[in-house]
Amino acid sequence: MELENVTCPSCAKKIQDALRETSGVDEVSVLLNTSRVRVNYNENLVRKNKIAEIVTKLGYPVLNIKE
């Protein structure tokens, strides 16, 4: 998932913490140099649209979602 406004380690931590608290999310990694987030999740428990909604509400608009 490509995001906007991810510019510092505290941004990355904020995203990681919020997603790790989400039921169905198994693993999260934020790549600061590319403003991308990789999320491994259980599709039976959470949908990618919900993950995008969580990140957007934190102030990081989703520019692109890739499978």
C-alpha positions as CSV (number, residue, x, y, z in Angstrom):
1,M,0.0,0.0,0.0
2,E,1.5,3.4,-1.0
3,L,0.8,6.3,1.4
4,E,1.1,10.0,1.5
5,N,2.8,12.0,4.3
6,V,4.9,9.2,5.8
7,T,8.1,11.2,6.5
8,C,9.6,10.1,9.8
9,P,10.1,7.1,12.1
10,S,7.4,8.3,14.4
11,C,4.9,8.3,11.5
12,A,5.9,4.7,10.8
13,K,5.5,3.7,14.4
14,K,2.1,5.3,14.6
15,I,1.0,3.2,11.6
16,Q,2.5,0.0,12.8
17,D,1.0,0.3,16.3
18,A,-2.5,1.0,14.9
19,L,-2.4,-1.8,12.4
20,R,-0.9,-4.3,14.9
21,E,-3.8,-3.7,17.2
22,T,-6.2,-4.6,14.4
23,S,-7.7,-8.1,14.6
24,G,-6.6,-10.1,11.6
25,V,-3.4,-8.2,11.0
26,D,-0.4,-10.6,11.3
27,E,2.6,-8.4,10.3
28,V,3.2,-4.8,9.4
29,S,6.3,-3.1,7.9
30,V,6.6,0.5,6.9
31,L,9.2,1.5,4.3
32,L,10.0,5.2,4.9
33,N,12.1,5.6,1.8
34,T,9.2,4.7,-0.5
35,S,6.2,5.6,1.8
36,R,4.9,2.1,1.5
37,V,3.3,-0.2,4.0
38,R,3.4,-4.0,3.7
39,V,0.6,-5.8,5.6
40,N,0.2,-9.5,6.0
41,Y,-3.4,-10.2,7.2
42,N,-6.1,-12.8,7.3
43,E,-8.7,-11.9,4.7
44,N,-11.3,-13.8,6.7
45,L,-10.9,-11.4,9.7
46,V,-10.1,-8.0,8.1
47,R,-10.5,-6.5,4.6
48,K,-7.9,-4.4,2.8
49,N,-10.4,-1.5,2.7
50,K,-10.6,-1.5,6.5
51,I,-6.8,-1.4,6.7
52,A,-6.8,1.5,4.3
53,E,-9.5,3.3,6.3
54,I,-7.5,2.9,9.5
55,V,-4.3,4.4,7.9
56,T,-6.2,7.2,6.3
57,K,-7.8,8.2,9.7
58,L,-4.3,8.4,11.1
59,G,-3.6,11.2,8.6
60,Y,-1.8,9.1,5.9
61,P,-4.0,9.0,2.8
62,V,-3.7,5.8,0.7
63,L,-2.5,6.5,-2.8
64,N,-2.4,3.0,-4.1
65,I,-3.3,-0.5,-2.9
66,K,-1.5,-3.4,-4.4
67,E,-2.3,-7.1,-3.9
